[in-house]
């Protein structure tokens, strides 16, 4: 498995040109969740036929094991999102409310 090294200095320099690093972290979290959902749905689609026959046949267990091995080599979603940000493929705008919300009494 490849090593993922993030240089905090380069990250700070890149984010200082864009704005707040905290906004970037929120955007990375949202994008990571999207990527995770895509990976999960792809796994469910590929494994759907074998999940029904899991207890009945050993072939279904072997096929499901092979499918899970394919998904084990995929990098974690937060690393994919961070790579997108560093390659400037991730663009985001956070919507700020026009007026601050006042607490109710």
Order of alpha helices (4+ residues) and beta strands (2+ residues): alpha-alpha-alpha-alpha
